[in-house]
Amino acid sequence: MLLFLYGPDDYRRFQKKQDLAAEFKKKHSDLGIGSFDFENKDAIESFQNFVRNQSIFETAKLALVENAFEMEAKQLAKLLRPFLQEKSINVLLSERDKPVKTLSFLIEKPAFFQKFENLEGATWEQFVVMAAQKHNVALDADAVKFLATVYEGNTWGLVTELQKLSALKSTINKKDLEQLNLEAAPNYWALLNGVKNADVRTRLYAFEKLLALNDPPAKLFNMLASQWQQKLRRFAEFDFLVKSGKLEYEEVLLEAVLE
């Protein structure tokens, strides 16, 4: 049987993988489990030996495969297709990306597949509450919203933070979190729009926050040049000055904000 887990939420995808492995152990034993990282070319041969060789101790097998998409798609498809109808051998793959067309059978029956998108809104806040309960931490409503904002799109970061909090206090409020110097990540696109604001003070504030994110100045320049239509000609002039070595990106960006 083929089992395919995919999506950007690495933490929940990892937990599902652990759950499936634990379920296999309950029914069989850990003697039939093997782990293979296809980023290592030797692991492919090890995988083939694992699924091919019979064991007198355990007939059922579970192969846990990481980085399968490092392998060329057609070769991977040829390797995996036979396991669609296999009963005693399970192959579990975990990937961030959706499979290409050649491997679309991974997200079609009879394969088992599950997608793990980043949670949002009320569903994300509910996950924060459940994760806190799992780590014996009680959060008030403001603390839930605060952590949901700080760690949006970063489930691993949230869980790691909750593990730390569980060692400090069993009940956490927003004030406790603020004392730990947690800060909500700024909205990147809102800051870009702020740089284009009519008020120079707003532009300077947004520009300072963008620089604090440590993105390359060249990236910031190109993003603003593509969006700031009122200064399109001016950015073309700036681009010439930078590429001719007369100014640096940081200098022309500041000049654009101040003008």
TORKOL-4160 file (C-alpha; in steps of 0.2 Angstrom, whole numbers, padded with zeros to 4 digits, m for minus):
259
<pt num="1" X="0000" Y="0000" Z="0000"/>
<pt num="2" X="0006" Y="0018" Z="m0004"/>
<pt num="3" X="0003" Y="0031" Z="0009"/>
<pt num="4" X="0007" Y="0049" Z="0005"/>
<pt num="5" X="0008" Y="0064" Z="0016"/>
<pt num="6" X="0011" Y="0081" Z="0009"/>
<pt num="7" X="0009" Y="0100" Z="0012"/>
<pt num="8" X="0019" Y="0114" Z="0020"/>
<pt num="9" X="0014" Y="0111" Z="0038"/>
<pt num="10" X="0029" Y="0100" Z="0043"/>
<pt num="11" X="0024" Y="0098" Z="0061"/>
<pt num="12" X="0007" Y="0090" Z="0058"/>
<pt num="13" X="0013" Y="0080" Z="0044"/>
<pt num="14" X="0027" Y="0073" Z="0055"/>
<pt num="15" X="0015" Y="0069" Z="0068"/>
<pt num="16" X="0004" Y="0060" Z="0056"/>
<pt num="17" X="0019" Y="0050" Z="0050"/>
<pt num="18" X="0023" Y="0045" Z="0069"/>
<pt num="19" X="0005" Y="0040" Z="0072"/>
<pt num="20" X="0005" Y="0029" Z="0057"/>
<pt num="21" X="0021" Y="0021" Z="0062"/>
<pt num="22" X="0014" Y="0018" Z="0080"/>
<pt num="23" X="m0001" Y="0010" Z="0073"/>
<pt num="24" X="0009" Y="m0002" Z="0062"/>
<pt num="25" X="0019" Y="m0006" Z="0078"/>
<pt num="26" X="0004" Y="m0011" Z="0088"/>
<pt num="27" X="m0002" Y="m0022" Z="0074"/>
<pt num="28" X="0015" Y="m0030" Z="0070"/>
<pt num="29" X="0031" Y="m0025" Z="0077"/>
<pt num="30" X="0046" Y="m0012" Z="0074"/>
<pt num="31" X="0056" Y="m0026" Z="0066"/>
<pt num="32" X="0047" Y="m0023" Z="0050"/>
<pt num="33" X="0050" Y="m0004" Z="0049"/>
<pt num="34" X="0064" Y="0004" Z="0039"/>
<pt num="35" X="0068" Y="0022" Z="0036"/>
<pt num="36" X="0076" Y="0029" Z="0020"/>
<pt num="37" X="0081" Y="0046" Z="0014"/>
<pt num="38" X="0082" Y="0046" Z="m0005"/>
<pt num="39" X="0093" Y="0062" Z="m0004"/>
<pt num="40" X="0106" Y="0049" Z="m0001"/>
<pt num="41" X="0108" Y="0039" Z="m0017"/>
<pt num="42" X="0113" Y="0023" Z="m0007"/>
<pt num="43" X="0096" Y="0024" Z="0002"/>
<pt num="44" X="0087" Y="0019" Z="m0014"/>
<pt num="45" X="0096" Y="0002" Z="m0015"/>
<pt num="46" X="0093" Y="m0001" Z="0003"/>
<pt num="47" X="0075" Y="0002" Z="0001"/>
<pt num="48" X="0074" Y="m0010" Z="m0014"/>
<pt num="49" X="0083" Y="m0023" Z="m0003"/>
<pt num="50" X="0071" Y="m0020" Z="0012"/>
<pt num="51" X="0055" Y="m0022" Z="0002"/>
<pt num="52" X="0062" Y="m0037" Z="m0008"/>
<pt num="53" X="0070" Y="m0048" Z="0006"/>
<pt num="54" X="0059" Y="m0059" Z="0016"/>
<pt num="55" X="0060" Y="m0060" Z="0035"/>
<pt num="56" X="0056" Y="m0075" Z="0046"/>
<pt num="57" X="0051" Y="m0063" Z="0060"/>
<pt num="58" X="0040" Y="m0051" Z="0052"/>
<pt num="59" X="0030" Y="m0053" Z="0035"/>
<pt num="60" X="0022" Y="m0035" Z="0036"/>
<pt num="61" X="0034" Y="m0021" Z="0032"/>
<pt num="62" X="0033" Y="m0002" Z="0033"/>
<pt num="63" X="0046" Y="0009" Z="0023"/>
<pt num="64" X="0047" Y="0027" Z="0029"/>
<pt num="65" X="0053" Y="0037" Z="0014"/>
<pt num="66" X="0059" Y="0055" Z="0015"/>
<pt num="67" X="0065" Y="0066" Z="0000"/>
<pt num="68" X="0057" Y="0054" Z="m0013"/>
<pt num="69" X="0056" Y="0069" Z="m0025"/>
<pt num="70" X="0075" Y="0070" Z="m0026"/>
<pt num="71" X="0073" Y="0055" Z="m0038"/>
<pt num="72" X="0068" Y="0058" Z="m0056"/>
<pt num="73" X="0049" Y="0057" Z="m0057"/>
<pt num="74" X="0048" Y="0043" Z="m0070"/>
<pt num="75" X="0060" Y="0032" Z="m0061"/>
<pt num="76" X="0051" Y="0035" Z="m0044"/>
<pt num="77" X="0034" Y="0031" Z="m0052"/>
<pt num="78" X="0041" Y="0015" Z="m0059"/>
<pt num="79" X="0048" Y="0011" Z="m0041"/>
<pt num="80" X="0032" Y="0015" Z="m0032"/>
<pt num="81" X="0018" Y="0009" Z="m0043"/>
<pt num="82" X="0019" Y="m0009" Z="m0039"/>
<pt num="83" X="0015" Y="m0005" Z="m0021"/>
<pt num="84" X="m0002" Y="0002" Z="m0025"/>
<pt num="85" X="m0009" Y="m0016" Z="m0024"/>
<pt num="86" X="0003" Y="m0023" Z="m0012"/>
<pt num="87" X="m0005" Y="m0030" Z="0004"/>
<pt num="88" X="0009" Y="m0034" Z="0016"/>
<pt num="89" X="0022" Y="m0020" Z="0011"/>
<pt num="90" X="0017" Y="m0002" Z="0016"/>
<pt num="91" X="0027" Y="0013" Z="0008"/>
<pt num="92" X="0025" Y="0030" Z="0017"/>
<pt num="93" X="0031" Y="0045" Z="0009"/>
<pt num="94" X="0031" Y="0063" Z="0017"/>
<pt num="95" X="0034" Y="0078" Z="0006"/>
<pt num="96" X="0031" Y="0097" Z="0006"/>
<pt num="97" X="0026" Y="0098" Z="m0012"/>
<pt num="98" X="0011" Y="0091" Z="m0022"/>
<pt num="99" X="0017" Y="0077" Z="m0034"/>
<pt num="100" X="0020" Y="0081" Z="m0052"/>
<pt num="101" X="0008" Y="0074" Z="m0065"/>
<pt num="102" X="0019" Y="0058" Z="m0068"/>
<pt num="103" X="0017" Y="0054" Z="m0049"/>
<pt num="104" X="m0002" Y="0060" Z="m0048"/>
<pt num="105" X="m0007" Y="0042" Z="m0043"/>
<pt num="106" X="0000" Y="0046" Z="m0026"/>
<pt num="107" X="m0015" Y="0057" Z="m0023"/>
<pt num="108" X="m0028" Y="0045" Z="m0030"/>
<pt num="109" X="m0036" Y="0030" Z="m0024"/>
<pt num="110" X="m0031" Y="0016" Z="m0020"/>
<pt num="111" X="m0017" Y="0026" Z="m0012"/>
<pt num="112" X="m0020" Y="0033" Z="0005"/>
<pt num="113" X="m0016" Y="0052" Z="0005"/>
<pt num="114" X="m0018" Y="0067" Z="0016"/>
<pt num="115" X="m0014" Y="0085" Z="0014"/>
<pt num="116" X="m0007" Y="0097" Z="0027"/>
<pt num="117" X="m0010" Y="0115" Z="0023"/>
<pt num="118" X="m0005" Y="0129" Z="0035"/>
<pt num="119" X="m0020" Y="0132" Z="0047"/>
<pt num="120" X="m0028" Y="0149" Z="0047"/>
<pt num="121" X="m0041" Y="0159" Z="0057"/>
<pt num="122" X="m0052" Y="0150" Z="0070"/>
<pt num="123" X="m0045" Y="0133" Z="0065"/>
<pt num="124" X="m0027" Y="0139" Z="0069"/>
<pt num="125" X="m0032" Y="0146" Z="0085"/>
<pt num="126" X="m0041" Y="0130" Z="0090"/>
<pt num="127" X="m0025" Y="0121" Z="0086"/>
<pt num="128" X="m0015" Y="0133" Z="0098"/>
<pt num="129" X="m0028" Y="0129" Z="0112"/>
<pt num="130" X="m0026" Y="0110" Z="0109"/>
<pt num="131" X="m0007" Y="0110" Z="0108"/>
<pt num="132" X="m0006" Y="0120" Z="0124"/>
<pt num="133" X="m0018" Y="0107" Z="0133"/>
<pt num="134" X="m0007" Y="0093" Z="0126"/>
<pt num="135" X="0008" Y="0102" Z="0135"/>
<pt num="136" X="m0002" Y="0105" Z="0151"/>
<pt num="137" X="m0003" Y="0124" Z="0148"/>
<pt num="138" X="m0019" Y="0134" Z="0150"/>
<pt num="139" X="m0020" Y="0150" Z="0139"/>
<pt num="140" X="m0032" Y="0164" Z="0142"/>
<pt num="141" X="m0041" Y="0170" Z="0126"/>
<pt num="142" X="m0029" Y="0185" Z="0123"/>
<pt num="143" X="m0014" Y="0173" Z="0125"/>
<pt num="144" X="m0021" Y="0162" Z="0112"/>
<pt num="145" X="m0023" Y="0176" Z="0100"/>
<pt num="146" X="m0006" Y="0182" Z="0103"/>
<pt num="147" X="0003" Y="0166" Z="0100"/>
<pt num="148" X="m0008" Y="0162" Z="0085"/>
<pt num="149" X="m0002" Y="0179" Z="0078"/>
<pt num="150" X="0016" Y="0177" Z="0082"/>
<pt num="151" X="0018" Y="0159" Z="0076"/>
<pt num="152" X="0006" Y="0160" Z="0061"/>
<pt num="153" X="0012" Y="0147" Z="0048"/>
<pt num="154" X="0025" Y="0140" Z="0060"/>
<pt num="155" X="0018" Y="0125" Z="0069"/>
<pt num="156" X="0035" Y="0119" Z="0074"/>
<pt num="157" X="0039" Y="0136" Z="0082"/>
<pt num="158" X="0022" Y="0136" Z="0092"/>
<pt num="159" X="0025" Y="0119" Z="0099"/>
<pt num="160" X="0043" Y="0123" Z="0104"/>
<pt num="161" X="0037" Y="0139" Z="0113"/>
<pt num="162" X="0023" Y="0129" Z="0122"/>
<pt num="163" X="0036" Y="0116" Z="0128"/>
<pt num="164" X="0046" Y="0131" Z="0135"/>
<pt num="165" X="0031" Y="0138" Z="0143"/>
<pt num="166" X="0026" Y="0122" Z="0151"/>
<pt num="167" X="0042" Y="0122" Z="0161"/>
<pt num="168" X="0038" Y="0140" Z="0168"/>
<pt num="169" X="0020" Y="0141" Z="0172"/>
<pt num="170" X="0004" Y="0130" Z="0170"/>
<pt num="171" X="m0007" Y="0146" Z="0167"/>
<pt num="172" X="m0001" Y="0159" Z="0154"/>
<pt num="173" X="m0009" Y="0176" Z="0150"/>
<pt num="174" X="m0004" Y="0189" Z="0137"/>
<pt num="175" X="0006" Y="0199" Z="0150"/>
<pt num="176" X="0017" Y="0183" Z="0153"/>
<pt num="177" X="0020" Y="0182" Z="0134"/>
<pt num="178" X="0025" Y="0200" Z="0133"/>
<pt num="179" X="0037" Y="0199" Z="0147"/>
<pt num="180" X="0046" Y="0185" Z="0137"/>
<pt num="181" X="0049" Y="0198" Z="0123"/>
<pt num="182" X="0038" Y="0188" Z="0110"/>
<pt num="183" X="0033" Y="0199" Z="0096"/>
<pt num="184" X="0021" Y="0197" Z="0082"/>
<pt num="185" X="0029" Y="0196" Z="0065"/>
<pt num="186" X="0025" Y="0212" Z="0055"/>
<pt num="187" X="0014" Y="0210" Z="0039"/>
<pt num="188" X="0026" Y="0211" Z="0025"/>
<pt num="189" X="0014" Y="0217" Z="0012"/>
<pt num="190" X="0007" Y="0230" Z="0024"/>
<pt num="191" X="0024" Y="0237" Z="0026"/>
<pt num="192" X="0027" Y="0237" Z="0008"/>
<pt num="193" X="0012" Y="0248" Z="0006"/>
<pt num="194" X="0017" Y="0258" Z="0020"/>
<pt num="195" X="0033" Y="0263" Z="0011"/>
<pt num="196" X="0022" Y="0270" Z="m0002"/>
<pt num="197" X="0012" Y="0281" Z="0010"/>
<pt num="198" X="0009" Y="0299" Z="0007"/>
<pt num="199" X="0016" Y="0303" Z="0025"/>
<pt num="200" X="0035" Y="0303" Z="0026"/>
<pt num="201" X="0034" Y="0297" Z="0044"/>
<pt num="202" X="0024" Y="0282" Z="0039"/>
<pt num="203" X="0036" Y="0278" Z="0025"/>
<pt num="204" X="0051" Y="0279" Z="0036"/>
<pt num="205" X="0043" Y="0268" Z="0050"/>
<pt num="206" X="0038" Y="0255" Z="0037"/>
<pt num="207" X="0055" Y="0256" Z="0029"/>
<pt num="208" X="0064" Y="0253" Z="0045"/>
<pt num="209" X="0053" Y="0238" Z="0049"/>
<pt num="210" X="0057" Y="0230" Z="0032"/>
<pt num="211" X="0075" Y="0232" Z="0034"/>
<pt num="212" X="0074" Y="0224" Z="0051"/>
<pt num="213" X="0068" Y="0208" Z="0043"/>
<pt num="214" X="0085" Y="0206" Z="0035"/>
<pt num="215" X="0079" Y="0203" Z="0017"/>
<pt num="216" X="0093" Y="0208" Z="0004"/>
<pt num="217" X="0091" Y="0226" Z="m0001"/>
<pt num="218" X="0091" Y="0221" Z="m0019"/>
<pt num="219" X="0076" Y="0210" Z="m0016"/>
<pt num="220" X="0067" Y="0225" Z="m0008"/>
<pt num="221" X="0072" Y="0237" Z="m0022"/>
<pt num="222" X="0065" Y="0225" Z="m0035"/>
<pt num="223" X="0049" Y="0222" Z="m0026"/>
<pt num="224" X="0046" Y="0241" Z="m0023"/>
<pt num="225" X="0051" Y="0245" Z="m0041"/>
<pt num="226" X="0038" Y="0233" Z="m0048"/>
<pt num="227" X="0024" Y="0240" Z="m0037"/>
<pt num="228" X="0027" Y="0259" Z="m0035"/>
<pt num="229" X="0020" Y="0264" Z="m0051"/>
<pt num="230" X="0021" Y="0283" Z="m0047"/>
<pt num="231" X="0040" Y="0281" Z="m0046"/>
<pt num="232" X="0043" Y="0269" Z="m0060"/>
<pt num="233" X="0054" Y="0281" Z="m0070"/>
<pt num="234" X="0064" Y="0286" Z="m0054"/>
<pt num="235" X="0067" Y="0268" Z="m0050"/>
<pt num="236" X="0074" Y="0265" Z="m0067"/>
<pt num="237" X="0086" Y="0280" Z="m0064"/>
<pt num="238" X="0091" Y="0272" Z="m0047"/>
<pt num="239" X="0094" Y="0255" Z="m0055"/>
<pt num="240" X="0106" Y="0263" Z="m0067"/>
<pt num="241" X="0115" Y="0272" Z="m0053"/>
<pt num="242" X="0117" Y="0256" Z="m0043"/>
<pt num="243" X="0123" Y="0245" Z="m0058"/>
<pt num="244" X="0135" Y="0258" Z="m0063"/>
<pt num="245" X="0143" Y="0258" Z="m0045"/>
<pt num="246" X="0139" Y="0275" Z="m0040"/>
<pt num="247" X="0126" Y="0271" Z="m0026"/>
<pt num="248" X="0121" Y="0256" Z="m0016"/>
<pt num="249" X="0104" Y="0249" Z="m0015"/>
<pt num="250" X="0102" Y="0255" Z="0003"/>
<pt num="251" X="0106" Y="0273" Z="m0002"/>
<pt num="252" X="0093" Y="0273" Z="m0017"/>
<pt num="253" X="0080" Y="0265" Z="m0006"/>
<pt num="254" X="0082" Y="0278" Z="0008"/>
<pt num="255" X="0081" Y="0292" Z="m0006"/>
<pt num="256" X="0065" Y="0285" Z="m0013"/>
<pt num="257" X="0057" Y="0284" Z="0004"/>
<pt num="258" X="0062" Y="0302" Z="0008"/>
<pt num="259" X="0057" Y="0310" Z="m0009"/>
